[in-house]
Amino acid sequence: MNLSVLISCMHQKDASIIERSNIQTDVVIVNQCNEDKIEDFTFTNKFGKECHAHMIYTTERGLSKSRNLAIANAKTDICLICDDDEIFVDNYEEIILNAYAENKNASVITFKFNVTTSTYVNKKFWSEEKDISYLSALKISSQQISFRREAIIQNNIRFDVEIGSGASKAGGEEIIFLHNCLENKLNIRYVPQCIANVSYGVSQWAHYIYSKDYFVDFGYYVRRLHGRKFFAVPICAFFAVKKYSHYKNNFSFMTCLKLLYKGIFIKK
């Protein structure tokens, strides 16, 4: 088995993100910027191993589109999702490939990461290995996700291009991706080993959370996640009740509910 990291980033001037992220394996970089070109090159990691890099500069926008483009251009057996705010531990390749060797039935394996700073995100991880269900998938972040590329390609599973940064202010593209894996009977496993350090600053989502656009997009996300408006209505109502203390200074309960329902029934 071999592994490649799939990095989604924006406006990178060069490939220095490889060293900055401590990439020690093959890598596919999708750099959304203001030009269209492709660069292929090799680099030697700190252990003397030669690795291949495929860097795509594209004027296309949207995180899900970036992820899908990376999947389409990857060549390795195992792929690992990566954002531009994480630094991998030196032995991440060994950790991940060993996990797949020990979990031969798993098509997707999720890991943990260490949050080095957190003013916005309070991320918690399970302490024991477990299978991921529809419910537990809701707690998975994109940086935790690796997968057997063949299983994803054969089942035509992709990230939803109408969800995620650049398309929606509510996020959730990784949750829909995992639910699609489960719907296709793929086994998802969680292994509590740390593969990276992630430094959260002020998240881009902080500008959108509990705004009008956020509520509309969240309603649409819930509809996409569950597939039917019938299921989305009570879920959004529960969300409006549960999060009331967070938005009550800016919106009434009924205003929040109307915005959520607008998202459920919006036509795109």
Helices and strands as residue ranges (DSSP letters): E 3-10, H 17-20, E 26-32, E 37-44, E 50-58, H 63-73, E 78-82, E 86-88, H 92-102, E 106-117, E 130-131, G 136-139, G 142-144, E 145-148, H 149-154, H 173-183, E 187-199, G 204-207, H 212-226, H 229-242, H 244-247, H 253-265
